[in-house]
């Protein structure tokens, strides 16, 4: 009896230690999840900003790069991008066109007044903090991108809008599902660009306790109105912005729930009984996990297969409908793949397919879905992207894949791909459109990007950009 009691107490103490460690690890896991959500929001803001600047540069060169700048084309582009304010500058920083119309500004040198325009005029795509628009002096955030004209002269297209009304604003308002949380996108002066509240105000005026906490580091706890809060901050890549979130710790750790003596005793009893079947359960779990992974993954490339793609499409369509965004689709087909198999063998063909998959994943964003449909056919789904942005990504992808593949023997195999692009509110019809564009790309000579504007609402305003991509 004494031995049994000693064994029981030893087991109970051991399980108590496990529970304490589990609670500590669970708190750490919740903190990691908290920070991961901010990292995802950070990637969204950085990706959206980069894509917008890339599209501005490409569309500016295609539509506004002639000797004479057509005011109607400029107004059409400003409306297409959703800008509430926009300007086009020459190489000296003088205004060539302005939206809304302000004739008195034509010829004015805005680079003396706006640092982001000065940087763009020097050749660097740049985003601003909260600044007054040139025509109406309304608070906006600007995206300025340089582009080359037909004569080689540099011009600048700068568009601006209120972040609250942009996809960034909509995303940040719903990114953190924790009661009482705060999420702010800040410029380099600490002014709120977008987030849960306070757009255009200094963070110190919106949430003084959080502003003070940021001076102590990138993460930590602070007191606000008698409650403990946790915060985390990240720098947004290729911008002067920071993104910061905070939440009450009682809400952050709420999933842990209260631990009582009864739960400890019940857990200890279940643990003793569960030890007898732990090995069997573990083997069944590992087998099920392995089967689940195989059912969603292409075994050759590790990319998503059709089943996993269907799940992703449903999720992406739901998000697009909720936030009013469009989704881009890239269909990709390896050129002359049969010739690779016939010349080098199927083993080399497998090496080529894996190389294409790796280059696609390295080129696209973590939030994009990359899948192999079978054979030499691949597909990429790009959430929150329009047709011009998808075309630009498609061209980057074409160039990335076009690098020769080096075999173990030292021999190289030249790989090119034909890519079809489409964009719209739902993915299913885009798959057929993008696939048709691939066949047109192959018929036109392969190793190119073909953009299908037939289903795009802005097709009339973007035909020249499509010709450039082709």
Helices and strands as residue ranges (DSSP letters): H 2-64, H 71-81, E 85-89, E 95-99, G 103-105, G 110-112, H 115-121, E 126-132, E 139-148, E 154-161, G 163-165, H 167-174, E 182-186, E 192-195, H 203-206, H 208-214, E 219-224, E 227-235, E 242-248, H 249-252, G 254-256, H 261-275, H 278-296, H 306-323, E 327-334, H 337-344, H 346-363, E 369-374, E 377-382, H 387-401, E 405-406, E 412-413, E 417-424, H 427-443, E 449-451, G 459-461, H 463-469
